[in-house]
Amino acid sequence: MEALLLLILINAVVLIFAFKTKMGLFTISPEEQWKKEIDEFNNNIKSIKKLEQESDFKIGPDHIYK
């Protein structure tokens, strides 16, 4: 009987800890976290398009940015 109560108490503590920790996991959306990388990628795309317009250089279909 004492073992069962101890097991229930331990499980309750673990569940409370898990819910408290999980609450803070997704407070920031992935878009906010990746904003710097997304902006850098968009700037790279714009730079490549600008280079294509200013020169004869053309990006092939196998390029990473296509």
N, C-alpha and C positions, 0 to 999 in steps of 0.2 A: 504494500500500500504506500509506504514511504517512497519507494523507488518510482512508483507511478506519479506521485505528486512532484517529485524532483524532476522527472522527465517532462511533465507538463510545464513546470516553471522554466526549465531550460528552453523548451520550444517557444514559450511565450516571449522570453527575452530575445531569442534569435529573431523571431518574427518582428518584434518591435524595432530591433536594430536594422533589419532589412528594409522595412518600410520607411524608417527615418532616412536611411542612406539613399534609397531609390528616389525620394522626393526631390533631391537636388541634382539628379543626373541630367534631366532634360529641360532645364530652365532656360538654356540658350539654344536657339534653333541652329541646325547645321549651316544654314545660309549665313548667319551672323559669324559663326566660327570660321567659315571658309571665305569670308568677304575679301580678305587680302589676296588670297590665291586666285579667286575668281576675277578680281580687278586686274591682277597681273596677267592672267591668261587673256582677258579681253584687250589689254594694252598690247600684248604680243600679237594678237590677231590684227589689230589696227595697224601696227608697225609693218607687219608682213604685207597687208593689203596696200599700204602706202608705198612700200618698196616695189611691189608688182606694178603699180601705176607709173612710178618714176623710171623704171628700167625695163629691160627686155626679159628680166628674170621671171619665170613662171613656176609656180609650185605644182609638182606632179600629183596624181591622185593618191600616191602612197605616202604622202607627207603626213606627219603627226598632227598638224593643225587642220587638215582637211577632213 
